[in-house]
Amino acid sequence: MIPAAVAALSALSTLLLSPRAVPPRALDLGARTTLADAPAGPEHVATGSPTCDCARFASELADAHALYASRGDGATRPAPAAARDRFRERLLLTYARARCLVDCGGVDERAHDDARALLAAAAFKSRHFGPTDATVEERLTRGLDETARCLAHAPAPPSCHLWHGSIRGIRARGSWNPTQLGLPTQLLAEFRAARAGAPPGRDLPDGAATRAEASLLLRAPGFAGGDPQAARRLMEDATTSPLYACTVDNRLLFAETLAATGASVRAVAELRATVDAGLSTCGDNRYENVIDLDQAARCLARLEARPDKDPGWDDDCR
């Protein structure tokens, strides 16, 4: 039982959300700045204790959401260095802005919860971008704490379930102990709550909760709720969603579930269709899709050469 549990928990870091393998780059954080004078472009990152106008909370929160949505601007394949820098720095600036807004007093808790979920999303997606392990851990811890506060407000927004479960999963990597044997089951409950009753793949913004649920079903041992066939059915249902083609990671995971359940020919066909489709024009995951298309191409080449061998779903293929 224990080896299977170790394997399942170590696989949690490969869950749901792109970028799966965005290469870390050295950060030049520069001088302390405020949100008012920090441009959104790739040349600047908000550092220190940025300020925000709490009296304009709704407007500033909308601007922070727009900044997060713009993280993939200019991304093409192959990704230029400027797009990589923009992705990194807009995530870090989104985190800084959301952190400032979360600390605003005199704001309705539901509005705070929206800022908390945005903070956690930016913390999760910026986990490869340092500048040190300690600062990454600080962001993840703050994201976990803020989403825990959000979950105390029933009914909790689905996004808080999604990012709370996602950060719990990533932090389980490399820190297995016997008290975590129930973690896969707990995370399944969180990700199902994040779907909020939506049909597979139709949960906003991009089917992430469906991917998370399917990933756990695929990788967790049976005693913890794992069921590869159920994962395949879930992703097959997700293919009917209008959101499915907007995120390459949906197609990668569906291909993986096909391969894991004996349908390697269909897995190859799904990967080939993914690569042939190229970059989607819908959704906000443009930069993530560039990275995932490269991974899909690697998976496809390896499966075509050795259809009987794992192409590295949990490694550099993904």
C-alpha positions as CSV (number, residue, x, y, z in Angstrom):
1,M,0.0,0.0,0.0
2,I,2.7,2.5,1.0
3,P,4.7,2.4,-2.3
4,A,1.5,3.0,-4.3
5,A,0.6,5.9,-2.0
6,V,4.0,7.4,-2.4
7,A,3.7,7.2,-6.2
8,A,0.3,8.8,-6.1
9,L,1.3,11.7,-3.9
10,S,4.5,12.4,-5.9
11,A,2.4,12.6,-9.0
12,L,0.2,15.3,-7.5
13,S,2.7,17.9,-8.8
14,T,1.8,17.0,-12.3
15,L,-1.9,17.9,-11.9
16,L,-4.2,20.1,-13.9
17,L,-2.7,23.4,-14.6
18,S,-0.3,24.6,-17.1
19,P,2.5,25.5,-17.5
20,R,3.7,22.0,-16.5
21,A,7.3,22.6,-17.3
22,V,7.9,26.3,-17.8
23,P,11.6,26.8,-17.6
24,P,12.6,29.0,-14.6
25,R,14.6,32.1,-15.5
26,A,16.7,34.3,-13.3
27,L,14.7,37.2,-12.0
28,D,16.0,40.8,-11.8
29,L,13.5,42.3,-9.3
30,G,15.1,45.7,-9.4
31,A,13.9,48.5,-7.1
32,R,11.0,48.7,-4.9
33,T,8.0,50.2,-6.6
34,T,4.3,50.9,-6.1
35,L,1.4,49.6,-8.2
36,A,0.8,53.0,-9.5
37,D,4.2,53.3,-11.2
38,A,4.9,49.7,-12.1
39,P,4.2,49.0,-15.8
40,A,2.4,45.8,-16.7
41,G,5.0,45.0,-19.3
42,P,8.0,42.5,-19.1
43,E,10.5,45.1,-17.9
44,H,9.1,45.6,-14.4
45,V,7.9,43.5,-11.5
46,A,6.2,44.9,-8.4
47,T,8.3,44.1,-5.3
48,G,8.3,45.0,-1.6
49,S,5.0,46.1,-0.3
50,P,3.0,47.6,-3.3
51,T,0.2,50.0,-2.6
52,C,-3.3,49.9,-4.0
53,D,-6.3,52.2,-3.6
54,C,-8.7,50.3,-1.4
55,A,-11.4,53.0,-2.0
56,R,-11.4,51.8,-5.6
57,F,-11.3,48.1,-4.7
58,A,-13.7,46.9,-7.4
59,S,-11.9,48.8,-10.2
60,E,-8.4,47.7,-9.0
61,L,-9.6,44.1,-8.7
62,A,-10.9,44.2,-12.3
63,D,-7.5,45.6,-13.4
64,A,-5.7,42.8,-11.6
65,H,-7.9,40.2,-13.3
66,A,-7.2,41.9,-16.7
67,L,-3.5,41.8,-16.0
68,Y,-3.6,38.0,-15.2
69,A,-5.6,37.4,-18.3
70,S,-2.9,39.2,-20.4
71,R,-0.1,36.9,-19.2
72,G,0.0,35.1,-22.6
73,D,0.1,38.2,-24.8
74,G,2.5,37.9,-27.7
75,A,3.1,34.2,-27.2
76,T,3.8,32.4,-30.5
77,R,5.5,29.0,-31.2
78,P,8.3,28.8,-30.4
79,A,7.9,31.2,-27.5
80,P,10.1,34.2,-27.8
81,A,12.1,35.4,-24.8
82,A,9.9,38.5,-24.5
83,A,6.8,36.3,-24.1
84,R,8.4,34.2,-21.4
85,D,9.4,37.3,-19.5
86,R,6.0,38.8,-19.9
87,F,4.3,35.7,-18.7
88,R,6.6,35.5,-15.6
89,E,6.4,39.1,-14.7
90,R,2.6,39.6,-15.2
91,L,2.0,36.6,-12.9
92,L,4.3,38.1,-10.2
93,L,2.7,41.5,-10.6
94,T,-0.8,39.9,-10.4
95,Y,0.2,38.2,-7.2
96,A,1.5,41.5,-5.7
97,R,-1.7,43.4,-6.7
98,A,-4.0,40.7,-5.3
99,R,-2.0,40.5,-2.1
100,C,-2.5,44.3,-1.6
101,L,-6.2,44.0,-2.3
102,V,-6.6,41.1,0.1
103,D,-5.2,43.3,2.8
104,C,-7.7,46.1,2.2
105,G,-10.0,46.7,5.2
106,G,-13.7,47.6,5.0
107,V,-14.4,45.4,2.0
108,D,-17.1,42.8,1.6
109,E,-15.8,39.4,2.3
110,R,-17.2,38.0,-1.0
111,A,-15.1,40.6,-2.9
112,H,-12.2,39.7,-0.8
113,D,-12.7,36.0,-1.8
114,D,-12.4,36.9,-5.4
115,A,-9.0,38.6,-4.7
116,R,-8.0,35.6,-2.6
117,A,-8.6,33.2,-5.4
118,L,-6.7,35.4,-7.9
119,L,-3.8,35.6,-5.4
120,A,-3.7,31.8,-5.2
121,A,-3.9,31.4,-8.9
122,A,-0.9,33.7,-9.5
123,A,1.0,32.0,-6.6
124,F,0.4,28.5,-8.2
125,K,1.3,29.5,-11.7
126,S,4.4,31.5,-10.6
127,R,5.9,28.6,-8.6
128,H,8.7,28.1,-11.1
129,F,9.8,31.7,-11.0
130,G,11.6,32.1,-7.7
131,P,13.6,34.2,-7.2
132,T,14.3,31.8,-4.3
133,D,12.7,28.6,-3.0
134,A,11.7,30.6,0.1
135,T,9.8,33.2,-1.8
136,V,8.0,30.6,-3.8
137,E,7.0,28.8,-0.6
138,E,5.9,32.2,0.9
139,R,3.6,32.8,-2.1
140,L,2.2,29.2,-2.0
141,T,1.6,29.4,1.8
142,R,-0.2,32.8,1.4
143,G,-2.3,31.3,-1.4
144,L,-3.2,28.3,0.7
145,D,-4.0,30.4,3.8
146,E,-6.2,32.9,1.8
147,T,-8.2,30.2,0.0
148,A,-8.7,28.5,3.4
149,R,-10.3,31.7,4.6
150,C,-12.4,31.8,1.4
151,L,-13.6,28.2,2.0
152,A,-14.9,29.3,5.4
153,H,-17.5,31.4,3.7
154,A,-20.3,29.0,2.6
155,P,-21.0,28.5,-0.1
156,A,-17.4,29.0,-1.1
157,P,-16.6,30.1,-4.7
158,P,-15.6,27.2,-6.9
159,S,-12.3,28.9,-7.7
160,C,-11.3,28.8,-4.0
161,H,-11.8,25.0,-4.0
162,L,-9.7,24.7,-7.2
163,W,-6.7,26.7,-6.0
164,H,-6.8,25.4,-2.5
165,G,-6.7,21.8,-3.7
166,S,-4.1,22.6,-6.4
167,I,-1.7,24.2,-3.9
168,R,-2.2,21.3,-1.4
169,G,-1.4,18.9,-4.2
170,I,1.8,20.7,-5.3
171,R,3.1,21.0,-1.8
172,A,2.6,17.2,-1.2
173,R,5.5,16.6,-3.6
174,G,8.5,15.2,-1.9
175,S,6.9,15.4,1.6
176,W,5.0,12.2,1.8
177,N,4.2,10.8,5.3
178,P,1.7,8.2,6.5
179,T,-0.8,10.9,7.6
180,Q,-1.3,11.8,3.9
181,L,-2.7,8.5,2.8
182,G,-6.2,10.2,2.6
183,L,-5.0,13.2,0.6
184,P,-6.0,11.9,-2.9
185,T,-9.5,11.3,-1.7
186,Q,-9.6,14.8,-0.1
187,L,-8.4,16.4,-3.2
188,L,-11.0,14.6,-5.3
189,A,-13.6,16.1,-3.1
190,E,-12.1,19.6,-3.5
191,F,-11.9,19.3,-7.3
192,R,-15.5,18.0,-7.6
193,A,-16.6,21.0,-5.5
194,A,-14.6,23.2,-7.8
195,R,-16.7,21.9,-10.8
196,A,-19.8,23.1,-8.9
197,G,-22.1,20.7,-10.8
198,A,-20.9,21.8,-14.2
199,P,-20.7,19.0,-16.9
200,P,-17.2,17.7,-17.5
201,G,-15.0,20.2,-19.2
202,R,-17.5,23.0,-18.9
203,D,-16.3,24.3,-15.5
204,L,-14.9,27.8,-15.8
205,P,-12.5,29.2,-16.9
206,D,-11.1,26.3,-18.9
207,G,-12.1,23.0,-17.5
208,A,-9.3,23.0,-14.9
209,A,-11.4,21.3,-12.2
210,T,-12.3,18.5,-14.6
211,R,-8.6,18.1,-15.5
212,A,-7.7,18.0,-11.9
213,E,-10.3,15.4,-11.0
214,A,-9.3,13.2,-14.0
215,S,-5.6,13.5,-13.2
216,L,-6.2,12.2,-9.7
217,L,-8.5,9.4,-10.9
218,L,-5.8,8.4,-13.4
219,R,-2.8,8.5,-10.9
220,A,-4.2,7.7,-7.5
221,P,-4.2,4.1,-6.2
222,G,-7.5,2.3,-6.2
223,F,-7.8,2.3,-2.4
224,A,-7.6,6.2,-2.5
225,G,-10.3,6.5,-5.2
226,G,-8.2,6.0,-8.3
227,D,-10.0,4.8,-11.4
228,P,-8.2,5.2,-14.9
229,Q,-11.4,4.1,-16.7
230,A,-13.4,6.8,-14.9
231,A,-10.7,9.3,-15.8
232,R,-11.0,8.4,-19.4
233,R,-14.8,8.7,-19.4
234,L,-14.5,12.1,-17.7
235,M,-12.1,13.5,-20.3
236,E,-14.1,11.9,-23.2
237,D,-17.2,13.7,-21.9
238,A,-15.1,16.9,-21.7
239,T,-14.3,16.7,-25.4
240,T,-17.9,17.9,-26.1
241,S,-17.3,21.1,-24.2
242,P,-16.7,24.3,-26.2
243,L,-13.9,25.0,-23.8
244,Y,-12.0,21.8,-24.7
245,A,-10.0,22.9,-27.6
246,C,-9.0,26.2,-25.9
247,T,-6.5,24.5,-23.6
248,V,-4.0,22.1,-25.0
249,D,-3.6,20.5,-21.6
250,N,-7.2,19.1,-22.0
251,R,-6.1,17.2,-25.1
252,L,-2.8,16.0,-23.5
253,L,-4.6,14.6,-20.5
254,F,-7.3,12.9,-22.7
255,A,-4.5,11.3,-24.8
256,E,-2.8,10.1,-21.6
257,T,-6.1,8.5,-20.3
258,L,-6.5,6.8,-23.6
259,A,-3.0,5.4,-23.5
260,A,-3.4,4.3,-19.9
261,T,-6.6,2.3,-20.7
262,G,-5.3,0.4,-23.7
263,A,-6.3,2.8,-26.5
264,S,-2.9,3.7,-27.7
265,V,-4.0,4.2,-31.4
266,R,-6.6,6.7,-30.3
267,A,-4.0,8.4,-28.0
268,V,-1.7,8.9,-31.0
269,A,-4.6,10.2,-33.1
270,E,-5.5,12.7,-30.4
271,L,-1.9,14.0,-30.1
272,R,-1.6,14.3,-33.8
273,A,-4.8,16.3,-34.0
274,T,-3.6,18.5,-31.2
275,V,-0.3,19.3,-32.9
276,D,-2.0,19.8,-36.2
277,A,-4.5,22.3,-34.7
278,G,-1.7,24.6,-33.5
279,L,-2.4,27.5,-31.1
280,S,-6.0,28.1,-30.2
281,T,-7.5,31.6,-30.6
282,C,-9.7,31.2,-27.6
283,G,-9.1,31.4,-23.9
284,D,-6.3,33.0,-21.8
285,N,-3.8,30.1,-21.7
286,R,-1.9,31.2,-24.8
287,Y,1.6,30.9,-23.3
288,E,0.7,27.7,-21.5
289,N,-0.6,26.3,-24.8
290,V,2.8,27.0,-26.5
291,I,4.6,25.0,-23.8
292,D,2.0,22.2,-23.9
293,L,2.1,22.0,-27.7
294,D,5.8,21.3,-27.5
295,Q,5.1,18.6,-25.0
296,A,2.4,17.1,-27.2
297,A,4.8,17.0,-30.1
298,R,7.3,15.1,-28.0
299,C,4.7,12.6,-26.8
300,L,3.6,12.1,-30.3
301,A,7.1,11.5,-31.7
302,R,7.9,9.0,-28.9
303,L,4.6,7.1,-29.2
304,E,5.0,6.8,-32.9
305,A,8.5,5.4,-32.5
306,R,7.7,3.2,-29.6
307,P,4.0,2.7,-29.1
308,D,4.6,0.1,-26.4
309,K,6.7,2.5,-24.2
310,D,5.6,5.2,-21.8
311,P,6.6,8.5,-23.6
312,G,7.2,10.2,-20.3
313,W,3.7,11.5,-19.5
314,D,4.8,12.5,-16.0
315,D,8.3,13.8,-17.1
316,D,9.6,15.9,-19.9
317,C,6.8,14.8,-22.3
318,R,4.5,16.7,-20.0
